[in-house]
């Protein structure tokens, strides 16, 4: 697609009021035509609307330095320079999703029914430890509120019912705060979050987490790498020895492969520290990920992702019965398609496959998960 056609595509998104898509299209245009005057001016307007005053000033300076704008355009530039670009104090967004699906292994049941112990005996698992399949119904909701151009608070709710495995019905609540601030060519964000989750109508765990993410500004195409760190503490009131402190350090890489295709790759290290006498002790190892986003049209969007973890335990799992160091090789693959029905609702189909290979046989499992969701969004 040439520059004129790409610019007209972005203008169409502007006319529809789809400002996030317009920003993506204009930034993609600048990757090919760095000093496209129309893209520079439109991006300045859009970033002002988003409250990113520093980005606005940078774009307008580039526009003045690279071109000799006529008086009418100079008037627009001066008006944008004088605006404070503050974001409305009442930018609230919400969404509700109703979903139907099926999980082939609700309880992450073991792939094996029996396996030998170190003593020479054979352990036979009961049906409770084997995979349980069930359809499910879920209802979820989220709300976010922009406090100012740099701060946002949010909350989520989830309830999921399994007719064929009601002891694994779950419900959850989380609330958090995000803070975003630009640092010249970088965008730094922090996220603090509190979560509660029930399992079978009983409290399963409580968690506190914090994360820091540093990514290059969207115009820095020659610097795609960033930094992502997350630390989480989890407490399991009814599970002895499972409390843990988990830290993940990732180097993400963002690439715009084409006008419609974006990718994110990541590699890093994970530390899972046991805070009690958990079998196997601490674990650590490599974490990898890959995501692809394809915007086929205004109505259709596609996503594909892969996550892999290679974790190794610190000590034998349960000597003398299972005198082995736990090594976990977990992989998860997902694909999803969104079909927007109108400005406020969409349908989403997602398929996910998980495979956990483990030296401790009871933890070997596979699962297939498919879900169809109807999502209704709004805001003011």
C-alpha positions in Angstrom: 0.0 0.0 0.0 1.4 3.4 -1.0 1.5 6.4 1.3 -1.6 8.1 -0.1 -3.7 5.0 0.2 -2.4 4.4 3.8 -3.2 8.0 4.7 -6.7 7.8 3.3 -7.2 4.6 5.3 -6.3 6.5 8.5 -8.6 9.4 7.6 -11.5 6.9 7.2 -10.7 5.7 10.8 -10.8 9.3 12.0 -14.1 9.9 10.3 -15.5 6.8 12.1 -14.2 8.0 15.4 -11.9 5.0 15.8 -9.0 7.0 17.2 -6.8 4.2 18.5 -6.9 2.5 15.1 -6.1 5.8 13.4 -3.0 6.3 15.6 -1.8 2.7 14.7 -2.3 3.4 11.0 -0.6 6.8 11.1 2.4 5.5 13.1 2.6 2.6 10.5 2.6 5.2 7.7 5.5 7.1 9.5 7.6 3.9 9.5 7.6 4.1 5.7 7.4 7.9 5.3 8.9 9.4 8.4 8.1 13.0 7.6 4.6 12.7 6.1 3.2 16.1 6.9 -0.4 15.0 7.1 0.4 12.1 9.4 2.5 14.4 11.7 -0.4 16.9 12.1 -3.1 14.3 12.6 -1.0 12.4 15.2 -0.4 15.7 17.1 -4.2 16.1 17.3 -4.8 12.5 18.4 -2.0 12.5 21.0 -3.4 15.8 22.4 -6.8 14.2 22.6 -5.1 11.3 24.5 -3.4 13.7 26.9 0.2 13.1 25.7 1.4 16.7 25.6 5.1 15.9 25.3 4.4 13.8 22.3 2.4 16.6 20.7 5.1 19.2 21.2 7.7 16.8 19.6 5.6 16.2 16.5 4.8 19.9 16.0 8.5 20.8 16.3 9.3 18.2 13.6 6.6 19.5 11.4 7.9 23.1 11.7 11.6 22.0 11.2 11.0 19.8 8.2 8.4 21.9 6.3 7.4 25.5 5.8 3.7 25.3 6.7 1.3 27.8 5.1 -0.4 30.4 7.4 -3.6 28.3 7.8 -1.6 25.2 9.0 0.6 27.4 11.2 -2.6 28.7 12.9 -3.5 25.0 13.6 0.0 24.3 14.9 -0.1 27.3 17.3 -3.6 26.3 18.6 -2.3 22.8 19.4 0.8 24.2 21.0 -1.3 26.3 23.3 -3.7 23.6 24.3 -3.0 21.9 27.7 -4.2 18.5 26.2 -5.6 17.4 29.5 -7.8 14.3 29.5 -11.4 14.5 30.8 -11.8 13.6 34.4 -14.7 11.4 33.6 -13.4 9.0 31.1 -15.0 5.8 32.3 -15.1 2.6 30.3 -16.8 -0.7 31.1 -17.6 -4.0 29.5 -19.6 -7.1 30.1 -19.0 -10.5 28.6 -21.2 -13.6 28.5 -19.5 -16.8 27.4 -20.1 -20.5 26.7 -17.3 -23.0 26.3 -15.8 -26.4 27.1 -12.7 -27.4 29.0 -11.3 -30.9 28.5 -9.4 -30.8 31.8 -11.1 -28.6 34.3 -9.0 -29.9 37.3 -5.7 -30.2 35.4 -5.9 -34.0 36.0 -2.9 -36.2 35.5 -2.2 -37.9 32.1 -1.1 -41.1 33.9 -3.3 -43.3 36.2 -0.3 -45.1 37.8 3.4 -44.7 38.2 6.3 -46.3 40.1 7.6 -44.9 43.4 11.3 -44.8 44.4 10.6 -47.6 46.8 9.6 -49.9 44.0 5.9 -49.8 44.8 3.3 -48.5 42.2 1.0 -45.6 43.0 -2.5 -45.9 41.6 -4.4 -42.6 41.2 -8.1 -42.5 42.0 -10.6 -40.9 39.5 -10.4 -37.6 41.5 -6.9 -37.1 40.1 -7.7 -37.8 36.5 -9.0 -35.3 33.9 -12.5 -34.0 34.2 -14.2 -32.5 31.2 -17.1 -30.1 31.4 -18.9 -27.4 29.5 -19.0 -24.1 31.3 -20.9 -20.8 31.4 -19.1 -17.6 32.5 -20.0 -14.0 33.2 -17.4 -11.3 33.5 -17.2 -7.5 33.7 -14.6 -4.8 33.9 -14.6 -1.1 34.6 -11.8 1.5 34.2 -11.7 5.2 35.0 -9.1 7.7 33.9 -8.2 10.0 36.8 -5.9 12.2 34.7 -3.6 11.8 31.7 -1.2 9.6 33.7 -3.4 7.6 36.2 -6.1 5.0 35.8 -8.0 2.7 38.2 -9.8 -0.5 37.2 -11.7 -3.4 38.5 -12.8 -6.8 37.2 -15.3 -9.5 38.2 -15.5 -13.1 37.0 -17.8 -16.1 37.7 -17.5 -19.4 35.9 -19.8 -22.4 36.4 -19.0 -26.0 35.4 -22.2 -28.2 35.3 -20.2 -31.4 35.2 -17.6 -30.4 37.8 -19.2 -28.0 40.2 -16.4 -28.4 42.8 -14.3 -26.4 40.4 -16.7 -23.5 39.9 -14.8 -20.3 40.3 -15.3 -16.6 41.0 -12.8 -13.8 41.2 -12.4 -10.1 41.8 -9.4 -7.8 41.2 -8.8 -4.1 41.5 -5.7 -2.0 40.5 -4.1 1.2 39.7 -2.0 2.1 36.6 0.4 5.0 36.3 1.9 6.0 33.0 4.5 8.7 32.3 6.6 9.4 29.2 10.3 9.8 29.5 11.5 11.3 26.3 11.7 8.3 23.8 10.3 5.9 26.4 6.9 5.1 28.0 7.1 3.9 31.6 4.1 2.4 33.3 3.4 0.8 36.7 0.6 -1.4 37.8 -0.4 -2.5 41.3 -3.2 -5.0 41.7 -5.1 -7.0 44.4 -6.9 -10.2 43.5 -9.2 -12.7 45.3 -10.3 -16.0 43.8 -12.7 -18.7 45.0 -12.8 -22.3 44.0 -15.9 -24.4 44.6 -17.4 -21.6 46.7 -14.4 -21.4 49.1 -11.6 -18.8 49.1 -8.7 -20.3 47.1 -6.1 -17.6 47.1 -5.4 -13.9 47.6 -2.7 -12.1 45.7 -0.9 -8.7 45.6 1.2 -7.9 42.6 3.1 -5.0 41.1 4.7 -4.5 37.7 6.9 -2.1 35.9 6.9 -1.9 32.1 9.3 0.2 29.9 8.6 0.3 26.2 9.9 2.6 23.4 7.6 5.3 22.1 5.7 4.2 19.1 7.7 6.4 16.8 11.0 4.7 17.8 10.9 1.9 15.1 14.7 1.4 15.3 14.5 0.6 19.1 11.9 -2.1 19.6 13.1 -3.6 22.9 11.8 -2.8 26.3 11.7 -4.2 29.9 8.9 -5.8 31.8 9.1 -6.9 35.5 6.3 -8.4 37.6 6.4 -9.4 41.3 3.4 -11.2 42.9 2.7 -12.5 46.4 0.0 -15.2 46.7 -1.5 -16.6 49.9 -3.6 -19.9 49.9 -5.7 -19.9 53.1 -6.8 -23.6 52.7 -3.6 -25.0 51.0 -0.7 -25.7 53.4 2.7 -24.8 52.0 1.6 -23.2 48.7 2.2 -19.5 49.6 4.8 -18.1 47.2 6.5 -15.0 45.9 6.9 -15.0 42.2 9.1 -12.6 40.1 9.3 -12.5 36.3 11.7 -10.5 34.3 11.2 -10.1 30.5 12.8 -8.4 27.6 9.9 -7.7 25.1 10.4 -6.9 21.5 7.7 -5.2 19.5 7.7 -5.4 15.7 5.3 -3.9 13.1 5.6 -6.5 10.3 3.1 -4.8 8.0 0.3 -2.3 8.0 -2.1 -4.8 9.6 0.3 -7.3 11.4 2.0 -6.6 14.7 4.1 -8.9 16.7 5.5 -9.1 20.3 8.2 -11.4 21.3 9.6 -11.8 24.8 12.2 -13.8 26.7 13.2 -13.8 30.3 13.6 -15.5 33.7 11.1 -16.5 36.4 11.7 -17.1 40.1 9.1 -18.9 42.1 10.1 -18.8 45.7 8.2 -21.0 48.2 7.4 -19.2 51.5 6.7 -22.5 53.4 7.6 -26.1 53.2 6.4 -26.6 49.7 7.4 -30.0 48.1 10.3 -29.3 45.7 11.2 -26.0 47.3 11.9 -23.0 45.1 11.7 -23.1 41.3 13.2 -21.0 38.5 13.8 -21.1 34.8 13.3 -19.5 31.4 10.1 -18.0 30.1 9.4 -17.3 26.4 6.4 -15.8 24.5 5.2 -14.7 21.1 2.1 -12.9 20.1 0.7 -11.8 16.7 -2.1 -9.3 16.1 -3.7 -9.0 12.7 -6.3 -6.4 12.0 -8.0 -7.8 8.9 -10.6 -4.9 8.8 -12.5 -2.6 11.1 -14.8 -5.5 11.9 -12.3 -8.4 12.1 -9.3 -8.8 14.3 -7.2 -12.0 14.9 -4.7 -12.9 17.7 -2.4 -15.9 18.1 0.0 -16.5 21.0 2.4 -19.0 22.5 3.9 -19.1 26.0 6.6 -21.5 27.2 8.1 -22.1 30.6 11.0 -24.3 31.5 11.2 -24.4 35.3 13.4 -26.6 37.6 12.9 -27.3 41.3 15.6 -26.7 43.9 15.3 -30.0 45.8 13.8 -33.5 45.5 10.0 -33.4 45.4 9.0 -35.8 48.2 11.8 -38.1 49.2 11.9 -41.0 49.7 8.7 -41.8 47.7 9.4 -39.3 44.9 13.1 -38.6 45.1 13.3 -36.5 42.0 13.9 -32.9 41.2 10.8 -31.4 39.6 11.3 -30.1 36.0 8.3 -28.5 34.4 8.0 -27.8 30.7 4.7 -26.0 30.1 3.5 -24.7 26.8 0.3 -22.9 26.0 -1.0 -22.0 22.5 -4.0 -19.8 21.8 -5.8 -18.4 18.8 -8.7 -16.0 18.8 -10.9 -14.1 16.4 -13.0 -11.0 17.1 -16.0 -9.9 15.0 -17.3 -6.5 15.8 -21.1 -6.4 15.4 -21.5 -2.6 16.0 -19.8 0.2 17.9 -20.5 -1.4 21.3 -20.5 -5.1 20.9 -18.5 -8.0 19.4 -18.2 -11.7 19.2 -15.0 -13.5 20.2 -14.0 -17.1 19.6 -10.9 -18.4 21.4 -9.2 -21.8 21.4 -6.4 -22.7 23.8 -4.3 -25.8 24.2 -2.0 -26.4 27.3 0.6 -29.1 27.7 2.5 -29.6 31.0 5.3 -32.1 30.9 6.7 -32.7 34.3 9.2 -35.2 35.9 6.7 -35.6 38.8 4.1 -37.8 36.9 1.1 -36.5 38.9 1.6 -33.1 37.4 1.6 -34.2 33.7 -1.5 -32.9 32.0 -3.0 -31.6 28.8 -6.1 -29.6 28.2 -8.1 -28.1 25.4 -10.2 -25.0 26.0 -12.7 -23.4 23.6 -15.0 -20.4 24.4 -17.4 -18.2 22.5 -18.0 -14.8 24.1 -20.4 -12.0 23.4 -18.8 -8.7 24.7 -20.8 -5.5 25.2 -18.7 -2.3 25.8 -19.5 1.2 26.8 -18.2 4.3 28.4 -18.6 8.0 28.9 
